[in-house]
Structures are given as structure tokens and as C-alpha cells.
Amino acid sequence: MTIITLLLYIGLVAILVTLLMTQLFKVHRSLFMTFLQNFTGILFLFSGWVKAVDPMGTAFKMEDYFVEFNAAFTDSPFSFLAPVFPFFSKYSLVFAICMIIFEIVLGIMLIIGDRKKLTSWLFFLLVIFFTVLTGYTFLTGYVPIDSTFFKFSTWGEYKATNMRVTDCGCFGDFIKLDPRISFFKDLFLLLPALYFLFRWKDMHQLFSLSSRNMIIISSTLFLILYNVYNFHWNEPHVDFRPFKNGANIAEIKKRR
């Protein structure tokens, strides 16, 4: 499956959910806004879930980022930030689980319209965070191996082999995206993020405030248990890894 195919599927589901909300429940203020809430919410639900089934994989990916950020910032004008990255690297699993839960819960908040202004800002900030990660991954392709990111004078021709982190991990092991595509995907998501910031009053809301609070709290508790289950008590609930148990390794290597 490609990212375009995935986004088309998510778009179709978002259209169906939007029609259900607008025609059956009559909850929308703006049809376009309701579609955007559902599209981005479902996207975050899915991208969060494919990481939640294997939080260790996301933890390893974040550790890769923290190691590279430490190296990049150490010999730069921003060296005062470098000491935080070894700390984050040490607790990369906790960081990964918190990030996954935040992403999924934010997706739920978008769909049900919980705390509209806060949700708009949280979505914007998370998209900025993802854009920094994917942008760094892509742009290091211009940085020679013997140099660091902030030595801009040494940048040269783009080479995929120069990239310090070769995959953003946006969709876990479900889809491995080319870093350039990952970066453009996040730039695209900045459009609805900015739209939400300026038009948050047009967002729809489902249910009462107390019901929305209950949904958010119960979802958060469930997701904590679900993530712990998938790395501490058991193997991934759904295993998207290429060399999962039962896979024909010889056949997989032939296809590659």
C-alpha cells in the first residue's frame, strides 16, 4: 500500500462519517470543517494505532533521532540544548508511549470536537513536531557523512545514503515512507492545522461536555494498558514487521 492509497481510504471513511454527522445527527456548522476534523482525526487514529501495536519500534526510532540530534546540536550555536537528548534517549520508550497516546487521543478530540481551541493548538503543535522530525530526516540527505546538520556551508548534493535516520516511522512498520514524501505529507497537514487555528469556532462538537470528558479519560486509560500489553506482556497485537513470527524469511528476501 502507498501513502496515496492510504489517504484515499481515509478520505472515503471521513466522507462517510461526515455524511452521517451532517445528515443524521445535524451537528455540523461547516461541512468542510467537519470533513477536515474527521479526515485528520481518522488519520491520527490510524497512524497512532499502527505505532501502538509495537511501541518498542517507535521507541527505537525516537532513540535514533535523539542520538542524531545530540550529535547535531553538540557542535552548533545551540549546543546548550544537546544535554537534553541523552536524557530523552534513556527514556525513549516512555516518550514513545506518551507520543502515541497523545496522537490517538488528539485524533479522538478532533472527531468529537472536544475543547475546540485547545485541540486546534495541540494539532498544530504536533504537526510542527512531526514536520521537524521528517524535515530533519530528509534534509540530512544534503549533509555529508563527515559533517553535521548545522554546518550549512558543507551541504552538498542530495544523497539518500547521507540520511542519518532513513525512515520517519510515521506509520510504524505498516508503511515505510521515503523521507521526502514524509516531509511533504507533514507540510500538507500544516494546511488544515492553520485552518483550525483561525476557524476553530466552526468546529462541530458531539455529545455533552461530561460525555466527551469520559471518552477522553477512558480512551487514555485503555491506550496506556494497550501499549504496555504490546511490549511488556506480549508481542505486538498486530505484527507489521517483515520478519514476524511465521514469516518465510527466504521468500521475503527474494522479494526485496
Backbone torsions as a table, in degrees:
resi	resn	phi	psi	omega
1	MET	NA	138.6	177.5
2	THR	-98.4	166.7	179.3
3	ILE	-64.7	-34.2	179.1
4	ILE	-64.5	-45.3	178.4
5	THR	-61.1	-44.0	179.6
6	LEU	-61.0	-45.6	-179.5
7	LEU	-65.2	-33.7	176.3
8	LEU	-65.2	-43.6	177.4
9	TYR	-61.3	-45.7	179.6
10	ILE	-63.4	-39.4	177.6
11	GLY	-62.2	-40.8	178.5
12	LEU	-64.7	-43.3	177.8
13	VAL	-63.3	-41.2	179.3
14	ALA	-62.6	-37.8	177.5
15	ILE	-64.2	-44.3	179.6
16	LEU	-63.0	-43.9	179.1
17	VAL	-64.8	-39.9	179.0
18	THR	-63.4	-44.0	177.8
19	LEU	-62.2	-39.5	178.5
20	LEU	-62.9	-44.7	-179.2
21	MET	-66.1	-43.8	-173.3
22	THR	-79.0	-36.2	-175.5
23	GLN	-89.6	-36.5	-176.0
24	LEU	-93.6	-45.5	-174.8
25	PHE	-100.5	-13.6	176.5
26	LYS	54.4	45.8	-173.3
27	VAL	-101.4	-8.2	-171.6
28	HIS	-81.5	151.2	169.4
29	ARG	-104.1	-33.9	178.4
30	SER	-138.4	122.7	-178.7
31	LEU	-60.0	-41.9	-179.7
32	PHE	-65.4	-43.5	178.9
33	MET	-62.9	-43.2	179.2
34	THR	-61.1	-41.7	177.2
35	PHE	-62.4	-45.1	-179.8
36	LEU	-62.4	-41.7	177.1
37	GLN	-59.3	-45.6	-178.4
38	ASN	-68.9	-41.0	-179.0
39	PHE	-63.8	-51.7	-178.7
40	THR	-68.4	-36.0	178.6
41	GLY	-64.5	-46.0	179.4
42	ILE	-66.4	-38.4	177.0
43	LEU	-59.7	-44.9	179.5
44	PHE	-69.1	-36.2	176.1
45	LEU	-60.4	-46.1	-176.9
46	PHE	-70.5	-48.4	-178.2
47	SER	-64.7	-32.5	175.9
48	GLY	-71.1	-40.9	-177.8
49	TRP	-65.3	-42.6	-178.4
50	VAL	-67.6	-17.7	172.1
51	LYS	-88.9	-32.7	-178.6
52	ALA	-67.3	-26.6	179.3
53	VAL	-68.8	-18.2	178.1
54	ASP	-147.8	72.3	-177.4
55	PRO	-62.5	-24.6	177.8
56	MET	-63.4	-37.8	178.1
57	GLY	-61.2	-42.7	177.4
58	THR	-66.9	-36.3	178.1
59	ALA	-62.8	-43.6	177.8
60	PHE	-62.1	-40.2	179.9
61	LYS	-65.3	-43.6	179.1
62	MET	-66.2	-35.1	177.2
63	GLU	-62.9	-39.5	175.8
64	ASP	-58.2	-44.7	179.0
65	TYR	-62.1	-46.3	-176.5
66	PHE	-63.7	-38.9	177.7
67	VAL	-62.9	-44.6	-179.2
68	GLU	-69.8	-38.2	176.9
69	PHE	-63.2	-39.3	179.0
70	ASN	-61.3	-44.3	179.5
71	ALA	-66.0	-40.1	-177.7
72	ALA	-69.3	-39.6	-175.3
73	PHE	-82.8	-24.7	-175.6
74	THR	-58.5	-44.2	-178.1
75	ASP	-108.1	60.2	-177.4
76	SER	-149.8	170.9	176.2
77	PRO	-64.3	-12.9	-179.2
78	PHE	-105.6	29.7	-175.3
79	SER	-61.3	-21.6	179.3
80	PHE	-64.9	-18.3	178.8
81	LEU	-86.7	-17.1	-173.6
82	ALA	-56.7	-40.0	-176.4
83	PRO	-62.0	-19.5	-177.6
84	VAL	-74.9	-24.2	-173.2
85	PHE	-73.2	-37.8	172.8
86	PRO	-60.4	-35.1	177.2
87	PHE	-64.2	-48.3	178.2
88	PHE	-62.0	-36.9	179.4
89	SER	-63.7	-38.9	179.6
90	LYS	-63.2	-35.5	-177.9
91	TYR	-112.2	38.5	-176.4
92	SER	-63.5	-32.1	179.8
93	LEU	-67.4	-44.6	177.7
94	VAL	-62.3	-43.7	178.8
95	PHE	-60.2	-44.6	-178.1
96	ALA	-63.1	-45.1	-179.2
97	ILE	-63.9	-43.8	178.4
98	CYS	-61.6	-41.2	-179.8
99	MET	-65.3	-42.8	180.0
100	ILE	-63.0	-47.9	-179.7
101	ILE	-62.3	-43.9	178.9
102	PHE	-59.3	-43.1	-179.0
103	GLU	-63.0	-45.9	-178.4
104	ILE	-68.6	-44.9	-179.9
105	VAL	-63.1	-37.8	177.0
106	LEU	-63.8	-37.2	175.4
107	GLY	-61.0	-41.8	177.3
108	ILE	-64.1	-43.4	179.8
109	MET	-60.8	-37.4	177.9
110	LEU	-64.9	-44.1	-176.5
111	ILE	-67.6	-41.2	-177.6
112	ILE	-91.1	-6.5	177.1
113	GLY	72.5	35.2	-177.8
114	ASP	-78.2	132.7	176.1
115	ARG	45.3	71.4	-166.6
116	LYS	-55.8	-48.5	-178.2
117	LYS	-67.5	-44.5	178.7
118	LEU	-62.1	-44.7	-179.9
119	THR	-60.8	-39.9	178.7
120	SER	-60.7	-45.0	180.0
121	TRP	-69.0	-40.2	179.0
122	LEU	-63.7	-41.2	178.0
123	PHE	-63.2	-45.0	179.2
124	PHE	-59.4	-47.1	-177.7
125	LEU	-66.5	-38.3	179.5
126	LEU	-68.8	-38.9	176.8
127	VAL	-64.6	-39.3	175.6
128	ILE	-60.1	-44.5	179.2
129	PHE	-59.8	-47.7	179.3
130	PHE	-64.1	-36.8	-179.9
131	THR	-65.8	-37.6	176.6
132	VAL	-62.8	-44.6	-179.6
133	LEU	-63.7	-50.7	-177.3
134	THR	-70.4	-34.5	177.1
135	GLY	-64.8	-42.5	177.3
136	TYR	-61.4	-45.5	-179.8
137	THR	-56.9	-47.4	-178.3
138	PHE	-68.6	-47.0	-173.2
139	LEU	-69.8	-23.7	177.1
140	THR	-66.6	-11.8	173.4
141	GLY	-64.1	-19.6	178.0
142	TYR	-92.7	-5.5	-174.6
143	VAL	-99.8	119.3	178.0
144	PRO	-56.5	151.2	-177.3
145	ILE	-58.7	-34.4	-177.2
146	ASP	-87.6	11.4	178.8
147	SER	-122.2	-178.5	177.5
148	THR	-126.2	165.4	-168.9
149	PHE	-57.1	-43.3	-173.0
150	PHE	-83.2	0.8	173.3
151	LYS	-89.9	74.6	-171.7
152	PHE	-61.6	-27.8	-178.2
153	SER	-66.9	-18.7	-178.6
154	THR	-92.9	-6.2	-178.4
155	TRP	-61.3	145.4	-179.3
156	GLY	-139.2	-147.8	-179.2
157	GLU	-67.8	144.6	-179.4
158	TYR	-66.8	129.3	174.4
159	LYS	-136.5	124.4	-178.7
160	ALA	-59.6	-30.8	-178.8
161	THR	-70.5	-13.8	178.1
162	ASN	-79.7	-19.0	-172.9
163	MET	-62.5	130.2	-177.1
164	ARG	-74.7	-36.6	175.9
165	VAL	-123.3	114.7	-168.3
166	THR	-83.7	-9.6	-179.9
167	ASP	-148.4	135.4	-175.3
168	CYS	-73.8	-23.5	-177.4
169	GLY	75.4	18.9	-176.4
170	CYS	-58.2	-36.4	-179.5
171	PHE	-120.7	34.6	178.5
172	GLY	56.2	-134.7	177.0
173	ASP	-94.8	3.9	-178.8
174	PHE	-68.5	-46.9	176.2
175	ILE	-137.9	130.4	173.4
176	LYS	-98.2	111.4	-175.5
177	LEU	-95.0	143.1	169.8
178	ASP	-61.6	133.4	-176.3
179	PRO	-53.5	-35.0	178.8
180	ARG	-63.2	-42.8	179.6
181	ILE	-66.3	-40.6	178.3
182	SER	-59.6	-43.5	-179.5
183	PHE	-64.6	-45.9	179.6
184	PHE	-66.1	-33.1	176.8
185	LYS	-61.6	-42.5	179.9
186	ASP	-73.2	-33.1	173.7
187	LEU	-63.0	-38.4	176.8
188	PHE	-62.9	-40.2	-179.2
189	LEU	-68.9	-18.5	176.1
190	LEU	-65.7	-24.4	179.8
191	LEU	-65.3	-54.5	175.3
192	PRO	-65.1	-30.5	178.7
193	ALA	-60.8	-45.0	178.4
194	LEU	-69.2	-37.3	178.5
195	TYR	-61.9	-42.2	177.9
196	PHE	-61.2	-40.6	-178.1
197	LEU	-60.7	-39.9	-175.2
198	PHE	-90.6	-21.4	-175.9
199	ARG	-124.7	31.5	-174.6
200	TRP	-62.8	-25.4	179.6
201	LYS	-66.9	-19.4	179.4
202	ASP	-83.8	-4.5	-178.0
203	MET	-66.0	143.3	174.9
204	HIS	-79.7	161.3	174.3
205	GLN	-134.1	137.1	176.1
206	LEU	-108.1	144.7	172.4
207	PHE	66.8	178.8	178.2
208	SER	-84.7	167.2	179.6
209	LEU	-59.6	-44.0	-179.2
210	SER	-64.5	-37.3	178.6
211	SER	-67.4	-41.1	178.5
212	ARG	-65.0	-40.5	176.8
213	ASN	-60.2	-42.5	179.9
214	MET	-63.8	-40.3	179.0
215	ILE	-63.1	-44.7	-178.3
216	ILE	-66.4	-45.4	-178.6
217	ILE	-65.1	-48.0	-178.7
218	SER	-65.6	-37.0	178.2
219	SER	-64.9	-42.2	179.9
220	THR	-62.9	-45.4	179.2
221	LEU	-63.3	-43.7	178.6
222	PHE	-61.6	-42.3	-177.7
223	LEU	-68.0	-33.5	174.7
224	ILE	-60.9	-49.2	179.6
225	LEU	-63.8	-40.3	-178.2
226	TYR	-64.1	-43.2	178.4
227	ASN	-65.9	-43.7	178.9
228	VAL	-62.8	-41.1	178.1
229	TYR	-57.9	-39.3	-173.4
230	ASN	-80.0	-9.4	175.4
231	PHE	-126.4	-24.5	-174.9
232	HIS	-102.0	-44.4	-175.4
233	TRP	-96.6	-15.9	-174.5
234	ASN	-160.8	170.0	171.2
235	GLU	-76.3	170.3	-178.3
236	PRO	-48.8	135.6	179.9
237	HIS	-56.7	-44.4	172.2
238	VAL	-126.8	119.8	-172.1
239	ASP	-97.5	109.0	178.2
240	PHE	-94.5	0.6	-177.7
241	ARG	-66.8	143.5	-177.8
242	PRO	-64.7	-31.1	-177.8
243	PHE	-109.9	44.7	178.8
244	LYS	-70.1	168.1	178.7
245	ASN	-58.8	131.8	178.5
246	GLY	92.0	-8.3	-179.3
247	ALA	-76.5	145.6	176.2
248	ASN	-85.2	97.5	-173.5
249	ILE	-62.9	-40.7	179.8
250	ALA	-61.2	-41.6	-179.6
251	GLU	-67.5	-40.2	179.1
252	ILE	-63.1	-42.1	179.7
253	LYS	-64.7	-34.2	177.7
254	LYS	-64.1	-41.9	-178.8
255	ARG	-67.8	-26.9	-179.2
256	ARG	-82.4	NA	NA
